[in-house]
């Protein structure tokens, strides 16, 4: 190797080098500190019959010339062959430049490990320095190489609407595994997250994620030599991208993570990274009430105020009016695009209604879906050319609506102006930004030549979010897309909260949140207590179960609390007060996932940053008719991160750290006691 660099994270390091031939950058080692002090665990110098050296090497980023058979990251239609030019390194940054002397393509491979994290960020800046346009048929962000000598185990998350974030695993002896989305959003079907470990070593695990709020693809391929290479990047659903002379293209950031403590440890690495992304916005999220499941489209001042009065009485801090507040919105067939409060629903004026809500001691929030438009709206009548369409072809309606072409400057300005105007005109503290349909039409009327519609939409969406955050720093923004179809690292850096699913049924939601917390930190997890049964598991659960479940992230309520009895309201008030006592630890604490929804043990432990307090949220996942409660021994929850010789108490019971770690915290479930919050303080 002629050039070699090591980037160091909190617990890990990432070492790369340029071989003497200078044709690519390759991985030397990736893992705990010191892993690069010895022969490379991924290097290969053996024979490669019927292949090229690049096909077998642990290449970080390759064109089809360097890696013609085993999968390139960058494919230029006229072919391209890159050569090392220069490198610039700092403590946490590295930029390695390659160029093609024939066609003028320059590729700068960028690396960064943010301080205090164990995530390596990778992205590529492409510049056409030649005289002719270049057409990119594939434009991936990175290739990550993982040693899997005994076979690879791939962990991923699949789903559908109302059943997102289902954690699954597949063993890959040889060949390829791929997930992705062509919907213009990350989608419900898969999450832009993947984990890989050797089949005989479940402790050491590598993960990848992508900061891209559009179409994407992650592909893992294990070769015959025991190396698994994970390619991650955009899905070019609109066809090749043309790069004009002098033009620059920055590809999305791919993130790589490593943990020596299995999938749970990897989740903690992602949590620390997402807290870094949140920065100064990592503040306590308010307990909220959302009106959707109580009133649906039947929004009016009287019904909303009735809900707000009850919400304020039980300790809610923010009241969010969901869909149905604007003109023409009696159902989902009209109104989208005409973002004016309906005077018939707020006869005293919308501002007077907001003032009445705030007079109850509540902050005020509002639902919007500004990227979409109903055919039955004033906006569509005036600007039918603003929606994605293909000349001469019929439009596809999804949920009775079309999708605005946000990549058009005038559309982006309208969307920003609409939301910005609402925030400036009304006293709004919370914004739920929804997105209820994928993009179906791959066209823009009047466009000449290919257009990167996906890239333009995401770029303008991010700019709008960034402008709103700059100009309205007090407003909390919740990202929603018919549930969890818009959760990626790009949105984690711009939104404050994610809505993971429209399914609020207790046991269904338990599985959804279990998967979600493997990829996302608790401060991003918005969860409601509702009256809804599960869609996939309708077994009943207590109000306590629903509250403890929603307390695992950002607590919200979406039930029709007008119908709750005085006893239920009093119980709700107690749970909300309890949540306020622990939410700082839930938001900032180290998370340990114990068991899972399909196991007898099912809990989440949050250990405070000073390690003096452990908060345990636990749920009974079995039957409540008595059959699932035998034998009578309690369920034991093995806690983590405790000092073995220290004493931990709940007030009336004390345990040693060794007991809690080895024997486990005992929890006795009954038909009337199916969930609990246990707080242990170190003596």
N, C-alpha and C positions, 0 to 999 in steps of 0.2 A: 504494500500500500504506500502510495506517495504522499497522500494527505489524509489526516485523521482528526476527528473532532468528537468531543463528548459533551453533551448537555446533561446537567444534573438537576433533578427535582428534589422534593423533600426527602423521599426515600428511594428513589430510583434514578437510573441514568440511561441515556440513549446515545450510542456511539455509532458513527457512520464514517466511511472512508471512500476516497476515490482510488481505484486500482491504478496501477502504473499505465495501463492503456488509455485511461481517461475517458472511456466511453460512457460511464454511468457512475452514480453514487450508490454504494451498497451498505446494508446494515452489517455492523460487526457484532453488536450485542445490545439487548434491551432487557432490563430487569432491575434487580436491587443493586445498590451501590457496590461496586467492585466486580460486577459480572463481566466486564470487559477485560479484566486482568487475567488473561489466559486465551487459549485458542477460541476462535469464534464458534458459538454453538449453532450458527446458521450458515457458516461459510462452506463452500464446496469447490474442490479443485479436481474432481475426478472426471472420468470420460463422460461424454454426452452424445452417444450415437444417435444420429438422425435429429439432433437438436443443436442449438447453439449454446455457447457459454452463457449468454444472457438469459436463456430460458431456465437454466438451473441455478443461476446466481441469486443471492438475496438482494435483488435490485430495488432501490427505493422509488425510482420513477423511470419509466422506459418507454421509448417509442416502439413502433412495430418493427423497426429495423434492428434494434437491440434485443427485442424479445418477440420474435415473429410467430412462435408457436404456442407459448404458454400464457399468452395474455398480456397485451401492452396496456399502459395507462393512458398514453396519448397516441392517437392515430391521425396523421395528416394525410389527406388523400393523395398528394403528390409524393408521399413518403418523406421521412425526415430522419436524419442521423445526427445526434447531438454529441458534442465534445466539450470536455471541461475547459472552462475559461478562467474562473477565479472564485475566491471565497472570502467572506467577511464574517468573523466570529466575535461574539461578546459572551458575557457570562451565561446569559439565558437565551441568546439569539444566534442563529446561524443562517447565512444566505449563501447558497452555492449556485454559481451561474454556469450554464451550459449553452452552447450555441451550435447552429447548423451553418457551416460556412457556405453551403450551396444555396439554400433557399432563404437564409436570413432570419430564421426563427431563433429567438433567444428565450430560454426558460430559466427562471430564477426559482430555485427550490428553497422555500422559506421554512424555518423551524423556530419554535419558541416554546419554552416551558415556563408558564407564569409562576411567579414566586409563591412558594408555599404549597404548590400542587405537584402531582405526579402524572400530569397529562401533557403530552407533547402535541402541540398544535403544528399542523403542516398545511401549507398551501403553495400554490405555484402561480407565478406571474409570467404570462406569455406575452412577448412583444414581437411583432412582425417588422423586422428591420430590413427586409428585402424589397425589391421593386414590384413584386407581384402579390396579389391576394393569396392567402393560404386558407384552405378549407379543413376544419377540424371535424373528423367523423366521430371521434371519441375524445373526451376531455376530462379524464379522471383527476382527482386531487392527490391521491397517494396510493402507494402499495405498502402494506405492513407485513413483515415476515415474522413468522412464529415457529419455533422448533416444536415439532410434534412427532418424535421418532416412533411412537407406538400407536399412531393414529390420532386424528383430531376429534375433539368433541366440540361441536358448535352449539352455543346457546343463543337463542333469538326470541323475539316476541312477535306473535301473530295475533290476528283478531278480526273483528268486523264491527260495524256500528253496534254499540251497546255491549260489546264484548272485547274491548281493547286490552292490550298489554298482557296477553296470555303467554306466560313463560314456557318455553319448550326447548328441547335438546335433540340433536341428531349426531350420531357417530359417523364420521367421514373417514373411511379407510383410504380411499383414493377418489379423485374426481372433484366435482364442483358443486357448491351450494350457493344459491343466490336469492336475495330478497330485494324488494324495491317498490317504487311507486311511479306510475305514469299519469297521475291525477292532477299534477300541478300543485300538490300539497304532499307532505309526508304520508298522509293517508291513514285509514283505519286498519288496513290489511297487515302491515308490517311497520316496525319502528326502525328508524335509521340508527340502529345499535346492534352490535354483535359482540360475542365473547368467544374466545378460543382457548382451549387448554389441551394438553396431551392427555390421552385417555387413561394413562396410568399415573397422572399427577394432577388431581383436581385442585390442589392448593395454588399452584402457579397458573394464573389466568391473565390473558391479554384481552383488551377490549378496544373497539373502534366505534366512533360516532361521527356524525356529519352535521355541520352547521349550514343547513340549506333547507329553506322553507318551500321548496318546489319538488319537482320529480327527481328521483335519486335511485342509486343502485349500489348494493354492497355484495361482493362476490368473493367467496373463499374457495381456494383450490389447493388441494394437497397433492404434491407430486410424489413420484416413486421413491425419492430420496428422503422423505420424511419432513419436508418443509411445507408449511401451510402459508400461502400468500393471500392476503386480504386486500382486494382492490375496492376503493371507495370513492364515490364522486357523483356528479350530476348524471341524470338520465336525459339524454338529448332527445326529448320527445318531439321537438319541432324540426328535427333533422340537423344536418351539419351546421356548424358555426363558421361564418366567414370572417377572417381576420384581415382587414385591409392594411396596406402598407402604412406603417407608423402607428397602427392601432395596438392597444394594450388590453389584455383580458386577465383579470384576477379570478382564479378558480376558488370555489368554496373551501373553507377551512375543514380539514379532516382532523380528528382528535384521536390519539392513541393513549391507552391507559394500561398500567400493569399493577397487579396485586399478588402477593404471595399468600393471601388469605382467602382464596376462592371467590365465588361470585359475590358473597357478602362483602368481602374486602374490596372487590372491584366497585361495588355500589358506593362504598364510602369514598373511594377515590373520585368518582363522578360527583358525589355530593359536594366535596370540598371544591372541586373545580367550578361547579355551578354557583356556589356561594361566592367564589371569586368573580364570576361573570356578573353577579348581581351588584357587587360593590357596595356603595353607600346606600343603595336601595334595599338592602337586606335588613329591613325594619319589621317590627311585629305586624303581621297582617290582622286586620280587624275581623271580629266575628260578624258575619254578614247574614242577612236574610235576602232570599231571592224569590220573587213572586210567581215564577213561571208555573210550577206544579200546582199552585193554589188557584190561579185565575186563568192561566193560559192567555188567550187573546182578549178575554173579557176584562180589559183594564179600564178602570175609571178612578177618579179621585177618591170616592167614598170607599170602594173596596180596598184600594191600596192603603188608605189611611187606617182602615180597620186592622189590616195586617200589621202596619207599622206600629200601632199602639200596643198590640200584643208583643211584638218583637222587642220594642223598647222596654217593656215591662219585665222581660225575662233576661235582659242583659245584652241583647244584640247591639252592635256598634255601627253597622252600615246597612242601609236598606236599598236594595237594587230592584228597580222596576224592569222587568224583562220585556220581551216582545209584545207589541200591541198598543204602544203609547202614542203612535204617530198617525197622521192622516191616512185614510184608506186602508187601515190594517185591522179589519174585522176577522180575517183568517189569513192563511198563507198564500192567497192568490193575488193580493194587491198591497200597495203601499211602499214596498222596498224601493228606495231611491228618493222618496219624498219625506225628508227627515224634519217634519214640522209637527210639534205636539198637536194632537187632535183637540180642538176647542170644545167639541161636544163631550169629550171624556173628562176635560178639565175646565168646567164652565167658569170658574173663578180665575182662570189663568194658570198656566203651567208653573210659573215662578211662585205663585201663591201656594200651589200644591207642594212644591219643593220646600218652601219656607215652613209649611205645616209639618212636613216630615222632620226637618232639621230642628224645629221647635221641641220635638220629642227627645232631643239629645242625640239624634242619629245623623250620621253622614249619609250622603245621597249618591246612589249609583244608577247607571242606565245601560241598557242593552242596545247594541247597534250591529248592523251587518252591512257596512258601507261599500263592500266590493260587489254586491249583488243588486239586481233590479228586477222587479216584477214587470211583465208586459203590461199589466194594468196599473200604470203609474204615469205621472206627469213627466218624470225624467225620461222614461223610455219613449214617450210620444215625441219629446223634443230632441232626443239624441239616440235614435235606434242604431246609429253607426258606432256607438261607444261600446257595444258588446262584442265579444269574440264571435266571429262568423266567417264562413267560407262563401265567397260570391256564388250566388245561384243555388245554394244548398239550404234546406230547411234547418231552422235552429232547434236544438234539443233543450227541452225544459227539464230541469231537475228541481223538485220541490216547487214547481210553478214559478221558477225564476231563471234568469240568465246571469251570466258573469260579465262584469265590466272588464274591459281591457286596461288594466291598471298600468301597463307599460306605456300607454299613450300619455304624453305630458299633461294634456288638458284633463284627462280622466283622473290622473294622480292628483292634480291640483284641486279638482272637484272633491275627491274623497278627503283629502287633507283639510280643505276648507270647510267641508261639512262637519267633520268631527271637531276640528279646532273651534269652529263657530259655536257648536253646542257647549263646549267646555268654557268658552269665554262668556257666553250669554247666560248660562245657568250655573248654579252652585253645585257642580258635580265633582265628587271625590273618587268615584270608582267607575270604570268603563269595562263592560263585558263586550269584547269584539268577537263576533261570531262569523262563521263561514260555512254555509250549509250545502255546498255543491262543488263537485270537481269541475275542471275545465274539460269540455267535450269538443268544441270547435277549434281546430288548429289554424285559425286564420285571422287576418286583420284587413278589412276592406280598404282597397286602394294601395296596399303595400306593394312595393316592387322588389322582387327578390326575396330570399329567405329571411325571416325575422325570428330572433331568439325571444319568443313570447314568454317562455317560462322564466328566462333570466331577467327580462325587463320587469315582469310582474313582481318577482321577489325583490329586486333592487329597489323599486319604488315603494313596496310595502315596508321594507326596512327603513327607508328614508322617512316615511310618514311616521312610523313608530318613534324614530329617533328625534324628529322635530317635536312630536307631542311630548315626549319625555323631557326635552330641553325646555319647552315653553310652559309645561304644566307639571312640574316635578312632584306636586302633591298628589296627583291622580294615580291610583293603582290601576294597571291595565291587566285584564284577564284575557288570555288567548284561548279561544274556543273554535272548534270547527266540527259542528255536529257531534260534539264530544271531543275525543282525543286525536283528531286527524291532523293537528298542526302542532306537534311537539317535537322539536329538534333543538340542537344546541344554538342555532341562530336565533330562534325565538326565546330560548332561555336567557339570552343576553339582552333581550329587548322587552319582553313581557315580564310581569311580576308574578303571575299565577297562571297555571294551566287548568283547564277544565278537562279531566281525563276521560269522562264518559257521560253520556246522557242517562245511563243506567244507574239509578241510585238504590236499587234493591240491595239489601244488606249482604247476603252471601255472595251474590254476583260481584258487588263492589269490593268485597274483601279480596277476591282473586285479582280484580283489576288493579287495586292499589298495591298488592303484593308485587305484581310485575312492574308497575310504575316506579316503585321505590328502588328497583334494581337499576334503573337508568336515570332517575331524577330525584332531586333533593326534596325533603318535606316542605320547604317554603314554596315550592311550585305546585303542590298538591291541594287543589280546591275540592272539598268534599262536603256534601250536604246530608243533613238528617231529613228524611222525607217519609211519607206514608206509603211509598210505592213498594209493591212486592217485586221480587226479582223476576227478570224475564227468562233466565236460564236455570235458576234455583229459587223457587218461590217459597221455600220453607220459612215460616215466620220467625222473627227475632224481636227481642224486647226493644223498648225505647232506649234503654241503657246500651244495648249492643250497637244501635245506630249512632248514638252519641260517641261512644268510645271509638268506633270506626272512623267517624268524621274528624275526631281529634287527632288522628294520625298525621294530619297536615294542617291545612287552613280550614278551620271550622266554619261551616255555614249551615243554614236551615232553609229547606225548600218546601216544607209541609204546609198544609192549610191549618195554621196554628189558631185560626178563629174557632175551629172545631175541637181543639184540644180541651180536655177537662182541666179544672183547676189543679187537680193532682198532677196531670201531665205537664202543665206549665210550670208548676213548682219544681218538678224533677228536672225539667229543662234548664231552669234558672240555676239549679245546683251544679249541673254538668257544665254550663257555660262559665260559671264562676271558677270551677275546677280547671277548666281549660286555660283560663286567663292566668292561673297560677303556674302552669307548666309550659305555656306556648313558647317562651324564650328558649327553653331546653329542646322542645320539639323542633324549633327552627334552626338552632345552632348546634345541637348536640350530635355526638357520634352515634350513628344508627347501626343497630345489629338486628337483622331479620332472623327470627327464631321460628323454625318449622315453616308451615305454610297452610294455605286454605284447605288442602286435601289431607292434612295430617292432624293428629290429636293435639300436637303442639302448634299453636299459632299465635304469635305475639311479635311486637316490635319494641325493642329497647332503645331508649335515647339516653346517652350518658353525657352529662353536662360538660362543657369545655374544661372546667376545673376538676372534673372527675369525682366530685363530692356527692352528686345526686344522680340516681338512675330512675328514669320514668319508664314503666312497663305498661304497655297497652296490650291486653290479652283478650282472646275471643274463644268461645266454645264453638267448634265447627260441626259437631255431631248432632244426633237426634236429641230432641227435648222431651220425648215421651217416657224416658226412663231407661229404654233399652240401650241407649248410647252412653249411659252414665255409670255402668258397671264394668269392672269391679270398682270398689269404693276408694281405692287409693287415689290421691290427687294427681293431677297432671303436673309434671315437673318442667319448668322452663329454665334451661341452662343460660345464665347471664354471662356477659362478656365484658372485658375491660376493667374488672374489679381487682382490688388489691387482695391477695389471698388471706393475709393476716388481719386485715381491717374488719371492723364490725359495721354492719349496715342494718338500719332499723326502719320500720314502717310506722313507728309510734307504739304499737302494742306487741310487736314481734321483732326480734333481732336475729341476725344470721352472720356468720363469717363470710368473707368474700370467697373463701375456698368452698364452703357449702353451696353458695349460690351458683358458683361456676361449675362445680362437679356434680353435686346432687340436684341442684336446680331449685328455683323458687316454686314452692307448692301452691297450686291453685285448685280449688275444689269447685267443680261446676255442678249446678242443679238446674232443674227446669225453670226456676225463677231467677237464676243467677248465671247468665250466659256471657258476660263480659265484665271487665274491670280495669280500672286504672290503679296501679300500685306505684307509689313513690317511696324510694329507699334513700335515706340520707346516711352518709358515712359519719361515724362517730368522731 
